[in-house]
Amino acid sequence: MVGIARLTEKQKKIQEYLKTAWELSDRSIARILGVSHSTVGLVRQEMKKSGQFDHLCNDDSEWMNHPYIQANKGLLETLNPRGLRAIKRLDVLDYMMTHPQIKSPCVAQAYLEREKRQKRKDARVVLNINDVDIRVADVRQVGQFDWIRDNSVDLCICDPPWGKSSPVVCEGISKVAATKLRDGGSLLVLVGGSYLPDVITALSSDKRLRYHWLLTCKLPQGSPASVSWLKVQSKVRLVLWFVKGKYIGDIVADYIDRPTSDNTTDKSHHEWGAPEELVSELIRRFTDPGDTIADFTVGGGTTAVSSVLLGRRFLGTDIDAEAIKTTMRRVRRLFGYTK
Ligand SMILES: C[S@@+](CC[C@H](N)C(=O)[O-])C[C@H]1O[C@@H](n2cnc3c(N)ncnc32)[C@H](O)[C@@H]1O
């Protein structure tokens, strides 16, 4: 068998299908691609051996028992990887059940997202404290995030440390975000200018996420003006934008002008607090009320507070128990609790 690094075109195609739907049998993939099932089996074995695809081997087969699949088994054999990704979503399958005139999972997914967006825009969302869950966890340990449902988060925003430890924390963010984001969801990471090449590499380490664009934001009054040891006066904040699969959402402008409020309190809850107006603007541009936002390096809680004020559900973690206490205190206050 040819090693995983030197794949033929046929083997590459098989690998693409396996990456999309590992849970399909060798025979199903063989039928889709018109190859022999033993060839599919060999590519699968090589992928297993390489250890690079361990994240694919979780049991993600619930969709295959869906009544729509049971009644339309032949459909699977007509799908390209994009169609397969769409049909694995239970809400897409439900939609196809109730809209039998729609035969394409990609079309169903597009209609579903449009309907959902419209509903969310029309809805008046009233949150309560149970819509916010914030816990101590180390983002380098993906197992500490089992309490967040896979594929359930609409947007991840993280502001990891900017020093030497940044790449290793970003590698964790990449893995956790790739697992928890819904297909088409975005990961936004506030970054500093140094260590940027390593940070981008680390954030790209989970292949389910792809670098999409760079957003910039003029810094508000009150932010530290310089990175003194590098002799740089920092006037903009950089935000790296990654997407899981194909971006599903509105057109987003990549420049955020000076935030309207003269925010001098960024650092009052955390030494490295992010500008609240920037975070709020990102939330407005990337999500709708009722959506779920996650931050795995929540610090003093800027993302939590902005999410709640804008009617978004929030899931947050930090390795530092004190940071979690500060964030919880701020969030509880928003819901009228005094302690
Ligand atoms: C730049 S601060 C975040 C500040 C936050 N955006 C705010 O506005 O307050 C970075 C945070 O990442 C947390 N952190 C560092 N390493 C981590 C890890 N491995 N897992 C989770 N959090 C981590 C730190 O405790 C710190 O609170």
The ligand as a MOL file (V3000), in Angstrom:
LIG
                    3D

  0  0  0     0  0            999 V3000
M  V30 BEGIN CTAB
M  V30 COUNTS 27 29 0 0 0
M  V30 BEGIN ATOM
M  V30 1 C -5.7930 37.7490 27.2400 0
M  V30 2 S -6.5720 36.9330 28.5690 0 CHG=1
M  V30 3 C -8.2720 37.0000 28.1390 0
M  V30 4 C -8.8850 38.3130 28.4910 0
M  V30 5 C -10.3490 38.3980 28.1580 0
M  V30 6 N -10.5800 38.4450 26.7300 0
M  V30 7 C -10.9960 39.5990 28.8260 0
M  V30 8 O -11.5010 40.4660 28.1080 0
M  V30 9 O -10.9550 39.6920 30.0490 0 CHG=-1
M  V30 10 C -6.1530 35.2740 28.2790 0
M  V30 11 C -6.7870 34.2770 29.2210 0
M  V30 12 O -6.4270 32.9740 28.7720 0
M  V30 13 C -6.3660 32.1440 29.9160 0
M  V30 14 N -5.5970 30.9320 29.5750 0
M  V30 15 C -4.2560 30.7940 29.4370 0
M  V30 16 N -3.9360 29.5340 29.1340 0
M  V30 17 C -5.1110 28.8320 29.0780 0
M  V30 18 C -5.4370 27.4670 28.8360 0
M  V30 19 N -4.5000 26.5680 28.5590 0
M  V30 20 N -6.7450 27.1090 28.8770 0
M  V30 21 C -7.7180 28.0270 29.1430 0
M  V30 22 N -7.4490 29.3210 29.4040 0
M  V30 23 C -6.1670 29.7270 29.3620 0
M  V30 24 C -5.7040 33.0180 30.9690 0
M  V30 25 O -5.9830 32.5330 32.2770 0
M  V30 26 C -6.3430 34.3850 30.6580 0
M  V30 27 O -7.4450 34.6240 31.4940 0
M  V30 END ATOM
M  V30 BEGIN BOND
M  V30 1 1 1 2
M  V30 2 1 2 3
M  V30 3 1 2 10
M  V30 4 1 3 4
M  V30 5 1 4 5
M  V30 6 1 5 6
M  V30 7 1 5 7
M  V30 8 2 7 8
M  V30 9 1 7 9
M  V30 10 1 10 11
M  V30 11 1 11 12
M  V30 12 1 11 26
M  V30 13 1 12 13
M  V30 14 1 13 14
M  V30 15 1 13 24
M  V30 16 1 14 15
M  V30 17 1 14 23
M  V30 18 2 15 16
M  V30 19 1 16 17
M  V30 20 1 17 18
M  V30 21 2 17 23
M  V30 22 1 18 19
M  V30 23 2 18 20
M  V30 24 1 20 21
M  V30 25 2 21 22
M  V30 26 1 22 23
M  V30 27 1 24 25
M  V30 28 1 24 26
M  V30 29 1 26 27
M  V30 END BOND
M  V30 END CTAB
M  END
